């Protein structure tokens, strides 16, 4: 090959080639670990008569370990030139790798009988190789995952022996939306799970340290990655929304952020990236509330896991006599469905009063075509555990609809063929868990439906 061609390669291309080979380091670094540990085990075992036949093969294993260690050290050196790692840690990791190579090379020559030393000297060398492998590997883990990776979950006595502070008391899992801290509970966990492994004090890829809010706001070698109030100028947002095949896509080597996580970060940037404060104090819309509920696993239906008592027999008999058909919805619990739509009896205020006696058990209610009035809806609004409510084919208006805004657990609401209209815009946004709304043949207009859909894109509205 004409050397002049190589000489014409510019420095940038040369750096790219070196970094290309450097990134092979993680692929080859495990080979010497396996070979050298196997060689050490074979070396010690071959001293026993039972395993003596393997003695003639030990030097081949050492040779494989030496060769693979050489390439691991070489490619590791190339990778260190990127400058993305903590200088002290990379220094000791680098020379630890060199020590492993040198010790294993001596062991290879000894195994070939080219160097003669006492048995205990050979054992000490093998021990040194093993110790240096673990030490160097530990430093490599620190570079990749952070300095506390190995001992992060260790008991406090072990952490203290290693010079680490006691484990901090973890932040309690939030169970109520009103107690969610915007940064500690939403942004920080996303950053920690997806970004910290490459952007920490030990491995500041792109000179970016995301271990804290101040580090995130400081940015890296290309400037700030988050511009408060401006997602279009925020490089963090750009990178997490690129196609996964794009070279700038982040997080590299990890699953991409979920749709909800991207939406949360986008919303946070638009809200001027607050470092603290309650989520609800920032006036999130219904869609964002739903995203946070999903992200944090705030199960609004935890009450369904609670054991409820069976209603008293006289109450069941009274409801049946009034025309209700009751069905148990769970095998090992007493949550109920009450259905009046098949009854030939008249729905009266007293029969609705009877329903209130099973308000702790009642989660489904079907009052379709049952002559429900606005006054009756005042009592229905007290059944706060309702998940499904069917009020279709009843002459109920906006006045009665207002009584339903306390039904925060409603998931399905059927208002087919009713007289509801403008107050839908008042009540429906307050039902934050609502997933399906039936308003065909009601007084609702296309404008009302469009407004509802705009405020909650996840709400399924059935409207003809």
Wavefront OBJ file of the C-alpha trace (Angstrom):
o trace
v 0.000 0.000 0.000
v 1.308 3.500 -0.841
v 2.263 5.195 2.453
v 1.492 8.581 0.942
v -2.164 7.654 1.038
v -1.980 7.067 4.775
v -0.066 10.293 5.293
v -2.833 12.278 3.632
v -5.400 11.151 6.179
v -6.326 14.215 8.205
v -6.202 14.257 11.990
v -9.979 14.100 12.321
v -10.126 10.890 10.283
v -7.249 9.489 12.334
v -9.124 10.257 15.565
v -12.237 8.584 14.186
v -10.268 5.439 13.324
v -8.664 5.328 16.782
v -12.030 5.785 18.500
v -13.537 3.145 16.216
v -10.982 0.604 17.425
v -11.342 1.949 20.957
v -14.998 1.041 21.016
v -14.054 -2.583 20.322
v -12.583 -2.652 23.857
v -15.876 -3.684 25.553
v -16.175 -6.549 23.038
v -12.733 -8.054 23.697
v -12.140 -7.158 27.360
v -13.992 -10.243 28.628
v -11.826 -12.662 26.638
v -8.646 -12.221 28.713
v -10.703 -12.381 31.906
v -12.026 -15.803 30.934
v -8.719 -17.150 29.560
v -6.562 -15.915 32.442
v -8.903 -17.130 35.172
v -9.060 -20.494 33.428
v -5.260 -20.551 33.104
v -4.820 -19.771 36.796
v -7.269 -22.507 37.763
v -5.538 -24.988 35.447
v -2.110 -23.951 36.773
v -3.051 -24.657 40.372
v -5.070 -27.809 39.557
v -2.277 -29.374 37.514
v -0.157 -29.697 40.668
v -2.462 -32.478 41.837
v -1.836 -35.879 40.381
v -5.431 -36.293 39.292
v -5.207 -33.242 36.993
v -1.555 -33.629 36.025
v -2.385 -34.475 32.343
v -3.588 -30.893 31.701
v -0.146 -29.492 32.555
v 0.970 -29.756 28.931
v -1.863 -27.472 27.821
v -1.623 -24.759 30.469
v 0.829 -22.613 28.522
v -1.550 -22.511 25.551
v -4.265 -21.072 27.793
v -1.803 -18.492 29.161
v -0.850 -17.598 25.596
v -4.499 -17.022 24.648
v -4.851 -14.878 27.763
v -1.759 -12.831 26.898
v -2.840 -12.219 23.297
v -6.386 -11.213 24.246
v -5.084 -9.050 27.134
v -2.761 -7.251 24.716
v -5.653 -6.299 22.406
v -7.870 -5.380 25.368
v -5.152 -3.024 26.651
v -4.501 -1.583 23.183
v -8.157 -0.932 22.385
v -8.733 0.341 25.936
v -5.962 2.865 25.462
v -7.555 4.048 22.221
v -10.904 4.423 24.011
v -9.301 6.442 26.822
v -8.233 9.059 24.264
v -11.859 10.153 23.867
v -11.491 12.138 27.096
v -14.960 11.134 28.302
v -13.755 9.484 31.514
v -12.563 10.524 34.974
v -8.801 11.039 34.732
v -7.829 9.377 38.031
v -9.984 6.306 37.480
v -8.909 5.864 33.856
v -5.246 6.179 34.925
v -5.439 3.321 37.424
v -7.701 1.243 35.166
v -5.212 1.623 32.316
v -2.159 0.640 34.365
v -4.107 -2.133 36.041
v -4.682 -3.580 32.575
v -0.985 -3.257 31.766
v -0.121 -5.044 35.036
v -2.492 -7.903 34.143
v -0.781 -8.188 30.754
v 2.734 -8.219 32.245
v 1.921 -10.678 35.024
v 0.186 -13.033 32.604
v 3.152 -12.792 30.211
v 5.512 -13.880 32.998
v 3.131 -16.733 33.869
v 3.209 -17.823 30.224
v 7.020 -18.019 30.171
v 7.047 -19.891 33.470
v 4.496 -22.386 32.131
v 6.815 -23.036 29.189
v 9.626 -23.758 31.652
v 11.637 -20.851 30.254
v 11.738 -19.308 33.744
v 12.099 -21.392 36.877
v 10.828 -20.135 40.208
v 9.679 -21.883 43.398
v 6.141 -23.233 43.572
v 5.022 -20.553 46.012
v 6.385 -17.862 43.647
v 4.261 -19.224 40.824
v 1.240 -19.286 43.119
v 1.855 -15.687 44.107
v 2.008 -14.637 40.450
v -1.228 -16.442 39.649
v -2.833 -14.798 42.687
v -1.540 -11.396 41.517
v -3.094 -11.946 38.087
v -6.465 -12.826 39.637
v -6.381 -9.895 42.070
v -5.447 -7.427 39.325
v -8.216 -8.763 37.065
v -10.817 -8.077 39.759
v -9.330 -4.683 40.674
v -9.068 -3.540 37.060
v -12.529 -4.887 36.275
v -13.937 -3.014 39.264
v -12.441 0.235 37.964
v -13.862 -0.507 34.523
v -17.290 -0.963 36.092
v -16.880 2.400 37.814
v -16.080 4.040 34.493
v -19.113 2.503 32.850
v -21.720 2.665 35.600
v -20.389 5.133 38.150
v -18.112 4.850 41.178
v -20.821 3.494 43.510
v -22.093 0.812 41.139
v -20.540 -2.246 42.853
v -21.419 -1.257 46.406
v -24.604 0.685 45.766
v -26.790 -1.993 47.374
v -24.169 -3.388 49.782
v -24.937 -3.492 53.535
v -23.775 -0.412 55.447
v -20.845 -2.181 57.216
v -19.347 -3.114 53.828
v -19.972 0.385 52.460
v -18.202 1.902 55.458
v -15.202 -0.411 55.013
v -14.979 0.861 51.429
v -15.067 4.471 52.648
v -18.597 5.116 51.406
v -21.289 6.816 53.466
v -24.254 4.878 54.778
v -27.034 4.241 52.313
v -29.264 7.250 52.109
v -32.883 6.751 52.984
v -34.656 6.358 49.638
v -37.347 8.803 48.731
v -40.715 7.351 49.644
v -42.862 6.248 46.751
v -45.524 8.821 46.135
v -49.061 7.512 46.318
v -50.992 10.739 45.812
v -50.694 13.027 42.812
v -50.707 16.140 45.013
v -47.421 15.074 46.678
v -45.441 14.543 43.439
v -42.309 16.712 43.253
v -41.743 17.794 39.673
v -37.990 17.129 39.595
v -37.360 14.517 42.296
v -40.270 12.268 41.310
v -40.563 12.872 37.566
v -37.454 14.199 35.825
v -34.649 12.836 38.011
v -35.792 9.163 37.830
v -35.976 9.326 34.016
v -32.475 10.839 33.816
v -31.080 8.324 36.318
v -32.519 5.309 34.515
v -31.615 6.350 30.979
v -28.698 8.788 31.049
v -26.541 8.521 34.165
v -24.524 5.497 33.006
v -22.863 7.655 30.303
v -23.037 11.070 31.958
v -21.673 10.806 35.499
v -18.561 12.091 37.315
v -16.569 9.017 36.206
v -17.739 8.992 32.596
v -18.681 12.458 31.424
v -19.499 11.707 27.823
v -19.540 14.984 25.932
v -18.324 16.640 29.169
v -21.905 16.270 30.420
v -22.633 15.271 34.024
v -26.315 14.603 34.696
v -25.972 13.410 38.277
v -27.700 16.556 39.560
v -30.044 19.325 38.484
v -27.166 21.826 38.402
v -25.143 19.502 36.157
v -28.089 19.090 33.800
v -28.576 22.837 33.532
v -24.826 23.492 33.137
v -24.639 21.382 29.959
v -21.570 19.923 28.271
v -18.891 20.608 25.705
v -21.452 21.804 23.138
v -23.190 24.156 25.523
v -26.476 23.889 27.369
v -28.663 20.860 26.661
v -31.818 22.329 28.206
v -33.181 25.793 27.431
v -35.997 26.654 29.881
v -39.256 27.287 28.063
v -37.921 26.301 24.626
v -38.022 22.634 23.600
v -36.973 23.441 20.024
v -33.632 24.823 21.264
v -33.115 22.123 23.905
v -30.641 19.530 22.647
v -31.816 17.025 25.257
v -35.320 17.038 23.783
v -33.978 16.878 20.222
v -31.845 13.830 20.941
v -34.520 11.788 22.734
v -36.992 12.384 19.883
v -34.669 11.513 16.973
v -35.130 8.236 15.069
v -33.319 5.459 16.929
v -31.082 4.935 13.875
v -29.769 8.516 13.972
v -26.187 8.894 15.202
v -27.213 11.627 17.662
v -30.062 9.613 19.192
v -29.992 9.241 22.959
v -29.900 7.246 25.164
v -27.185 5.303 23.392
v -27.250 1.581 24.094
v -30.440 1.755 26.151
v -34.139 1.501 25.296
v -35.584 4.752 24.030
v -37.759 6.817 26.332
v -41.440 5.946 26.366
v -44.008 8.296 24.858
v -45.084 9.306 28.372
v -41.484 10.024 29.439
v -40.854 12.198 26.383
v -44.107 14.046 27.036
v -43.138 14.648 30.677
v -39.712 16.071 29.770
v -41.244 18.232 27.038
v -43.845 19.578 29.473
v -41.159 20.226 32.126
v -39.035 22.236 29.689
v -42.060 24.252 28.593
v -42.737 25.011 32.265
v -39.244 26.583 32.492
v -37.519 23.527 34.042
v -38.341 24.054 37.751
v -35.891 22.338 40.125
v -38.548 21.653 42.728
v -42.185 22.227 43.542
v -45.376 20.237 43.383
v -46.458 18.888 40.010
v -50.087 19.937 40.502
v -49.030 23.509 41.337
v -47.867 23.902 37.714
v -51.432 23.531 36.388
v -50.955 20.363 34.300
v -53.674 19.500 31.814
v -55.601 16.215 31.938
v -53.325 14.530 29.410
v -50.233 15.294 31.480
v -51.959 14.135 34.641
v -52.707 10.837 32.902
v -49.064 10.557 31.793
v -47.825 11.071 35.339
v -50.347 8.611 36.761
v -49.076 5.994 34.317
v -45.407 6.818 34.900
v -45.625 6.695 38.691
v -48.097 3.851 38.827
v -50.582 5.868 40.839
v -53.347 3.336 40.808
v -56.608 5.112 41.372
v -58.231 1.687 41.672
v -56.206 0.487 44.651
v -59.467 0.288 46.554
v -60.363 -2.729 44.408
v -57.614 -4.682 46.192
v -59.258 -4.059 49.539
v -61.566 -6.641 51.017
v -65.117 -5.364 51.305
v -67.823 -6.941 53.394
v -70.812 -8.623 51.868
v -73.920 -6.391 52.146
v -76.444 -7.475 54.727
v -79.125 -9.808 53.454
v -81.987 -7.428 54.282
v -80.342 -4.715 52.125
v -79.927 -7.129 49.202
v -83.548 -8.215 49.573
v -84.740 -4.598 49.676
v -82.831 -3.711 46.472
v -84.140 -6.812 44.713
v -87.689 -5.986 45.721
v -87.204 -2.471 44.345
v -86.243 -3.869 40.924
v -82.419 -4.012 41.012
v -80.520 -7.020 39.719
v -77.263 -7.407 41.654
v -74.208 -9.279 40.412
v -70.941 -9.980 42.230
v -68.064 -8.874 39.953
v -65.121 -10.563 41.689
v -64.520 -14.124 42.749
v -63.052 -13.375 46.158
v -64.581 -9.999 46.886
v -67.974 -8.350 47.063
v -67.797 -5.492 44.594
v -71.154 -5.306 42.869
v -72.990 -4.345 39.713
v -76.521 -3.003 40.076
v -78.775 -3.133 37.004
v -82.183 -1.454 36.887
v -82.528 -1.303 33.094
v -84.433 -4.609 32.920
v -86.856 -3.754 35.708
v -90.550 -3.195 35.102
v -90.830 -1.198 38.275
v -90.601 2.567 38.662
v -87.335 4.068 39.884
v -88.104 6.082 43.008
v -86.035 8.272 45.353
v -86.400 5.596 48.044
v -84.903 2.911 45.791
v -81.936 5.194 45.083
v -81.588 5.725 48.847
v -81.295 1.948 49.130
v -78.347 2.046 46.701
v -76.468 4.319 49.105
v -76.420 1.454 51.604
v -74.070 -0.464 49.286
v -71.955 2.516 48.203
v -68.796 0.778 49.463
v -69.456 -2.242 47.234
v -71.097 -0.675 44.181
v -68.746 0.008 41.237
v -71.019 -0.625 38.191
v -74.473 0.909 37.812
v -76.842 0.561 34.878
v -79.846 2.913 34.914
v -80.506 2.921 31.185
v -84.058 3.865 30.190
v -85.128 4.061 33.831
v -86.776 7.511 33.985
v -83.810 8.997 35.835
v -84.292 12.679 36.663
v -81.870 15.464 37.521
v -82.904 15.207 41.188
v -82.068 11.503 41.259
v -78.600 12.292 39.875
v -77.935 14.249 43.074
v -77.968 10.915 44.957
v -76.066 9.096 42.204
v -73.273 11.631 42.669
v -72.707 10.219 46.178
v -71.708 6.779 44.829
v -68.062 7.775 44.637
v -66.658 4.314 43.889
v -68.508 3.995 40.596
v -66.290 2.972 37.676
v -69.016 2.416 35.079
v -72.254 4.370 34.880
v -74.946 3.968 32.226
v -77.516 6.782 32.119
v -78.562 6.400 28.490
v -82.133 7.076 27.305
v -83.023 9.274 30.281
v -84.250 12.875 30.300
v -81.339 14.288 32.227
v -79.952 17.749 31.504
v -76.891 19.832 32.249
v -78.357 20.634 35.655
v -78.247 16.983 36.672
v -74.918 16.354 34.971
v -73.222 18.760 37.383
v -73.947 16.327 40.241
v -71.627 13.742 38.662
v -68.400 15.711 38.892
v -67.566 14.016 42.233
v -67.370 10.592 40.562
v -63.565 10.779 40.201
v -63.160 7.051 39.577
v -65.475 6.890 36.563
v -63.914 5.122 33.611
v -67.004 4.741 31.421
v -69.952 7.127 31.223
v -72.905 6.501 28.908
v -75.039 9.587 28.169
v -76.545 8.314 24.911
v -79.882 9.888 24.050
v -79.908 12.401 26.915
v -80.284 16.186 27.019
v -76.765 17.039 28.206
v -74.849 19.709 26.298
v -72.622 22.636 27.347
v -71.926 21.449 30.914
v -70.044 18.511 29.408
v -67.163 20.988 29.064
v -67.336 21.622 32.821
v -67.850 18.107 34.173
v -65.891 15.799 31.855
v -62.440 17.444 32.382
v -62.864 16.841 36.126
v -63.333 13.102 35.573
v -59.612 12.533 35.070
v -59.844 8.728 34.739
v -62.612 8.729 32.152
v -61.721 6.613 29.120
v -65.011 6.183 27.238
v -67.841 8.694 26.829
v -71.044 7.926 24.915
v -72.955 11.077 23.856
v -74.598 10.107 20.562
v -78.119 11.519 20.106
v -77.570 13.961 22.974
v -77.721 17.752 22.806
v -73.932 17.921 22.464
v -72.604 19.675 19.356
v -69.590 19.014 17.150
v -67.893 22.025 18.736
v -68.337 20.560 22.223
v -66.976 17.186 21.129
v -63.974 18.790 19.422
v -63.183 20.805 22.551
v -63.436 17.712 24.773
v -61.211 15.744 22.424
v -58.675 18.556 22.267
v -58.395 18.627 26.062
v -58.059 14.845 26.364
v -56.761 13.008 23.310
v -56.884 9.680 25.144
v -60.613 9.906 25.814
v -62.672 7.757 23.458
v -65.805 9.733 22.546
v -68.602 7.919 20.791
v -70.610 10.565 18.968
v -72.512 10.395 15.703
l 1 2 3 4 5 6 7 8 9 10 11 12 13 14 15 16 17 18 19 20 21 22 23 24 25 26 27 28 29 30 31 32 33 34 35 36 37 38 39 40 41 42 43 44 45 46 47 48 49 50 51 52 53 54 55 56 57 58 59 60 61 62 63 64 65 66 67 68 69 70 71 72 73 74 75 76 77 78 79 80 81 82 83 84 85 86 87 88 89 90 91 92 93 94 95 96 97 98 99 100 101 102 103 104 105 106 107 108 109 110 111 112 113 114 115 116 117 118 119 120 121 122 123 124 125 126 127 128 129 130 131 132 133 134 135 136 137 138 139 140 141 142 143 144 145 146 147 148 149 150 151 152 153 154 155 156 157 158 159 160 161 162 163 164 165 166 167 168 169 170 171 172 173 174 175 176 177 178 179 180 181 182 183 184 185 186 187 188 189 190 191 192 193 194 195 196 197 198 199 200 201 202 203 204 205 206 207 208 209 210 211 212 213 214 215 216 217 218 219 220 221 222 223 224 225 226 227 228 229 230 231 232 233 234 235 236 237 238 239 240 241 242 243 244 245 246 247 248 249 250 251 252 253 254 255 256 257 258 259 260 261 262 263 264 265 266 267 268 269 270 271 272 273 274 275 276 277 278 279 280 281 282 283 284 285 286 287 288 289 290 291 292 293 294 295 296 297 298 299 300 301 302 303 304 305 306 307 308 309 310 311 312 313 314 315 316 317 318 319 320 321 322 323 324 325 326 327 328 329 330 331 332 333 334 335 336 337 338 339 340 341 342 343 344 345 346 347 348 349 350 351 352 353 354 355 356 357 358 359 360 361 362 363 364 365 366 367 368 369 370 371 372 373 374 375 376 377 378 379 380 381 382 383 384 385 386 387 388 389 390 391 392 393 394 395 396 397 398 399 400 401 402 403 404 405 406 407 408 409 410 411 412 413 414 415 416 417 418 419 420 421 422 423 424 425 426 427 428 429 430 431 432 433 434 435 436 437 438 439 440 441 442 443 444 445 446 447 448 449 450 451 452 453 454 455 456 457 458 459 460 461 462 463 464
